C-alpha cells in the first residue's frame, strides 16, 4: 500500500501542476498531455489496489467481499 500512497502523492503533484498550467495560460496541448499522464497514473494505482484486494478475497475465499468489489467495478 505504501507504493500506492507514493503514487497518489505524485498524482496530486501532477494535478497541482495542471492547475498551475491552466492558471498561467499554458498551451492547451501541454495541458491535455499532462491530463492524460495523470489519468494513466490514476488508472495504474487503481488497478494495483483492485488486484491486491481481489487476491486477498480469493485467498480467504471471501465471496461476499468479492461480489461487493465486482459490483463496484461494474457500476456505471
WOBEL-V508089 format. One record per run of one state. SS is the DSSP state (hx for helix, st for strand, lp for the rest). FROM is the first residue (numbers start at 1). TO is the last residue. If there is no record, write none. Layout:
{{SS/FROM/TO} {SS/FROM/TO}}
This chain:
{{lp/1/1} {hx/2/23} {lp/24/27} {hx/28/60} {lp/61/62} {hx/63/74} {lp/75/76}}
